Amino acid sequence: MPNTAADRQPVPKLVHVAVAVIIRNGRVLIARRPDHVHQGGLLEFPGGKVEPGETVQQALVREIAEETGLDVPLDSLEPVIGIRHDYGDKQVFLDVWKTTTANGEPEGREGQPIEWMSPHSLQNDDFPAANRPIIRALNLPGNLPITGAMTSWEDGFSGFASALPSLNRGLVVLRAPDLPINDYRQLAKAVLAESVGAEVGVLLHGGPELLSEFPEAAGVHLPWREAERLSERPVAANRLLGVSCHNADQLRQAERLGADYSVLGPVLPTASHPGEEAFGWNEFARLVSKAVIPVYGLGGLKPNHQAKARASGGQGIAGISFWWPSNV
């Protein structure tokens, strides 16, 4: 069979772009793209193409100096996320790293306006589409606590209240699969009321319909049985959506649903799921390298694993044992 015109179309070259998230005093350095370039007029994080023979870290140090005049120590850069995106006319791989150590005062050396902005003020529509997962990653915590086993909603609430001070204004997944649904509702009501003063965001665990009952929740975390039956994002953009995943296909489904993050495991053996085979850090890193949303490692992980998860390209760690009281 002869090739069609579509068959003869050249495959767009993948452009490897190093992207810097430069943080100072809780704010992020943002530039505006010149009007005449691709995606002109939109905001962006500093960075540029990785040249032949360069590591991504070397490219970032060079690009940041050329664009802003800032001096970034090579060993201060930490991985954030890797994003593959097809714009149609070009395919890019955004290799995103962050630093809190940038010496000097920034200036737009290529004529671009630059400013320090709060991560919470960054809006998706102001950035190229490929940048949006970066914004998600910046606004998510490094640890994602999940509530553990409980015999009743009262016991669960007692455990949550005792552990609440350790959350430090983060997020928590309110998971209680063994409770009847009416008991879970009682637990959610009590936990949401208790969380207000602590400024902790509560993610309900289960179907997306829970948000219509509890609109004050930060969002919903879908177990895989819920996520696999959906074909589009089931919650509004101003609510967080998480998905539990165990392999590459499930990560792709989470991405199709427009999830803000996923948890992926088990990375290490875990007492809560003794029959599940752990896939280890190498497989975690491989799966995360293909993902375009922030991914938390799950399964047998403790706070001292957070650095390993970050070095593997993950957002951080998720789990029960590192925060949930053992006597609940």
CORGI-V609226 format. One record per residue. N is the residue number from 0. SS is DSSP state (2 for helix, 1 for strand, 0 for the rest). NEAR is the number of other C-alpha atoms within 12 Angstrom. D_LAST is the distance of its C-alpha to the last C-alpha in Angstrom with 1 decimal. Layout:
N,SS,NEAR,D_LAST + N,SS,NEAR,D_LAST
This chain:
0,0,4,67.2 + 1,0,7,68.1 + 2,0,8,65.5 + 3,0,8,64.8 + 4,0,8,64.9 + 5,0,9,61.2 + 6,0,10,61.1 + 7,0,9,63.3 + 8,0,10,61.2 + 9,0,12,60.0 + 10,0,13,56.3 + 11,0,14,55.2 + 12,0,15,54.6 + 13,1,21,51.1 + 14,1,23,51.2 + 15,1,28,48.7 + 16,1,34,47.8 + 17,1,37,46.0 + 18,1,43,44.0 + 19,1,49,42.9 + 20,1,43,40.1 + 21,1,44,41.4 + 22,1,30,39.0 + 23,1,23,40.2 + 24,0,15,38.5 + 25,0,18,36.1 + 26,1,21,38.9 + 27,1,33,40.3 + 28,1,38,44.0 + 29,1,38,45.4 + 30,1,36,48.9 + 31,1,29,51.0 + 32,0,28,52.8 + 33,0,19,56.6 + 34,0,14,58.0 + 35,0,11,60.2 + 36,0,11,57.6 + 37,0,17,55.2 + 38,0,22,52.6 + 39,0,17,54.7 + 40,0,19,53.6 + 41,0,28,49.8 + 42,1,33,47.5 + 43,1,41,46.3 + 44,1,45,44.6 + 45,0,48,47.2 + 46,1,36,48.1 + 47,1,31,50.6 + 48,1,30,51.8 + 49,0,27,51.1 + 50,0,19,54.6 + 51,0,12,55.7 + 52,0,10,54.9 + 53,0,17,52.1 + 54,0,18,48.4 + 55,2,32,46.3 + 56,2,33,45.5 + 57,2,29,49.2 + 58,2,32,50.0 + 59,2,45,47.5 + 60,2,39,49.0 + 61,2,29,52.4 + 62,2,31,51.7 + 63,2,43,49.8 + 64,2,29,52.8 + 65,2,23,55.3 + 66,2,32,53.6 + 67,2,34,52.3 + 68,0,22,53.8 + 69,0,28,50.4 + 70,1,27,49.9 + 71,1,34,46.6 + 72,0,23,45.9 + 73,2,25,45.4 + 74,2,17,42.4 + 75,2,23,40.5 + 76,0,32,40.1 + 77,1,33,36.7 + 78,1,37,36.2 + 79,1,42,34.7 + 80,1,44,35.6 + 81,1,41,38.5 + 82,1,37,40.0 + 83,1,29,42.7 + 84,1,29,44.6 + 85,1,20,47.8 + 86,0,18,50.0 + 87,0,12,52.7 + 88,0,16,55.3 + 89,0,19,53.1 + 90,1,19,50.0 + 91,1,29,47.9 + 92,1,30,45.1 + 93,1,42,43.5 + 94,1,41,42.1 + 95,1,46,40.0 + 96,1,42,39.2 + 97,1,40,38.2 + 98,1,34,39.3 + 99,0,25,38.7 + 100,0,24,41.8 + 101,1,30,45.0 + 102,1,21,47.9 + 103,0,15,50.6 + 104,0,21,51.0 + 105,0,30,50.9 + 106,0,24,53.9 + 107,0,25,54.8 + 108,0,19,57.4 + 109,0,20,58.1 + 110,0,15,58.8 + 111,0,27,55.3 + 112,0,25,53.6 + 113,1,28,50.3 + 114,1,24,47.7 + 115,1,27,44.3 + 116,1,25,41.8 + 117,1,20,38.2 + 118,2,27,36.1 + 119,2,16,34.9 + 120,2,18,38.6 + 121,0,29,39.4 + 122,0,25,40.3 + 123,2,22,40.6 + 124,2,18,44.0 + 125,2,23,45.4 + 126,1,25,44.9 + 127,0,27,46.1 + 128,2,24,43.8 + 129,2,35,42.9 + 130,2,39,41.5 + 131,2,35,38.9 + 132,2,37,36.0 + 133,2,41,36.7 + 134,2,37,36.0 + 135,2,36,32.7 + 136,2,39,31.7 + 137,2,35,32.7 + 138,0,27,30.5 + 139,0,35,27.3 + 140,0,28,25.0 + 141,0,35,24.8 + 142,1,39,21.1 + 143,1,45,19.2 + 144,1,42,15.4 + 145,1,39,13.6 + 146,0,44,10.3 + 147,0,36,8.2 + 148,0,27,7.2 + 149,0,29,6.0 + 150,0,21,7.8 + 151,0,24,9.5 + 152,2,32,10.7 + 153,2,23,10.0 + 154,2,27,6.2 + 155,2,36,6.8 + 156,2,36,9.4 + 157,2,24,7.9 + 158,2,29,5.8 + 159,2,42,9.2 + 160,2,28,11.3 + 161,2,22,10.1 + 162,2,31,10.8 + 163,2,33,13.9 + 164,2,19,16.4 + 165,2,21,16.2 + 166,2,29,17.4 + 167,0,21,20.9 + 168,0,22,22.4 + 169,0,26,21.5 + 170,1,36,20.1 + 171,1,45,16.8 + 172,1,43,16.5 + 173,1,47,14.5 + 174,0,37,13.8 + 175,0,34,12.3 + 176,0,26,15.0 + 177,0,18,13.7 + 178,0,25,13.9 + 179,0,15,17.4 + 180,2,19,19.4 + 181,2,17,19.7 + 182,2,22,16.0 + 183,2,32,15.8 + 184,2,27,18.7 + 185,2,24,17.0 + 186,2,36,14.0 + 187,2,40,16.7 + 188,2,27,18.8 + 189,2,25,16.4 + 190,2,40,15.2 + 191,2,35,18.9 + 192,2,22,20.1 + 193,2,24,17.7 + 194,2,32,18.8 + 195,2,20,22.4 + 196,2,15,22.9 + 197,2,22,21.1 + 198,0,21,23.3 + 199,0,33,20.5 + 200,1,34,21.5 + 201,1,44,19.2 + 202,1,40,20.1 + 203,1,43,19.5 + 204,1,41,18.9 + 205,0,31,21.4 + 206,0,30,25.1 + 207,0,32,27.2 + 208,0,20,27.9 + 209,2,28,24.5 + 210,2,30,26.4 + 211,2,17,29.0 + 212,2,20,26.4 + 213,0,27,24.7 + 214,0,24,27.5 + 215,0,25,25.8 + 216,0,38,23.4 + 217,0,35,24.5 + 218,1,40,24.9 + 219,1,46,23.6 + 220,1,42,22.3 + 221,1,41,23.9 + 222,0,31,22.7 + 223,2,26,25.8 + 224,2,18,26.5 + 225,2,27,27.0 + 226,2,35,28.9 + 227,0,24,31.4 + 228,0,18,32.8 + 229,0,23,33.8 + 230,0,16,37.1 + 231,0,19,36.7 + 232,0,28,34.3 + 233,0,31,32.5 + 234,0,28,31.6 + 235,0,21,33.8 + 236,0,19,34.5 + 237,0,20,32.9 + 238,0,29,29.4 + 239,1,38,27.6 + 240,1,43,27.4 + 241,1,48,25.3 + 242,1,47,25.6 + 243,1,43,23.8 + 244,1,38,26.5 + 245,0,33,27.2 + 246,0,29,31.0 + 247,2,26,34.1 + 248,2,19,34.9 + 249,2,29,31.6 + 250,2,37,32.0 + 251,2,27,35.5 + 252,2,33,34.1 + 253,2,41,31.6 + 254,2,33,34.7 + 255,2,24,36.8 + 256,0,30,34.3 + 257,0,31,34.5 + 258,0,43,30.9 + 259,0,42,30.1 + 260,1,51,28.0 + 261,1,50,26.4 + 262,1,46,23.8 + 263,1,48,25.3 + 264,1,40,24.0 + 265,0,33,23.1 + 266,0,39,24.9 + 267,0,30,23.5 + 268,0,21,21.9 + 269,0,23,18.2 + 270,2,19,15.8 + 271,2,19,14.3 + 272,2,18,18.0 + 273,0,13,19.7 + 274,0,11,22.8 + 275,0,17,23.7 + 276,0,17,26.5 + 277,0,26,26.0 + 278,0,24,29.1 + 279,2,25,29.1 + 280,2,31,30.2 + 281,2,20,33.8 + 282,2,25,33.1 + 283,2,39,30.6 + 284,2,31,33.4 + 285,2,22,35.9 + 286,2,35,33.9 + 287,2,42,33.1 + 288,2,31,36.8 + 289,2,29,37.8 + 290,0,40,35.3 + 291,0,44,36.4 + 292,0,45,33.0 + 293,1,50,30.4 + 294,1,53,28.1 + 295,1,50,24.7 + 296,1,49,24.0 + 297,1,43,20.9 + 298,0,38,19.7 + 299,0,32,18.9 + 300,0,36,19.8 + 301,0,28,19.0 + 302,2,24,20.6 + 303,2,14,23.6 + 304,2,28,24.3 + 305,2,28,25.0 + 306,2,24,28.6 + 307,2,27,29.2 + 308,2,42,27.9 + 309,2,36,30.2 + 310,2,27,33.1 + 311,0,33,32.6 + 312,0,40,33.2 + 313,0,49,29.6 + 314,0,48,28.1 + 315,1,40,25.3 + 316,1,45,21.9 + 317,1,43,19.1 + 318,1,40,15.7 + 319,0,35,12.0 + 320,0,27,11.7 + 321,0,27,14.0 + 322,0,31,11.9 + 323,0,34,8.2 + 324,0,25,6.0 + 325,0,18,5.7 + 326,0,17,3.8 + 327,0,23,0.0
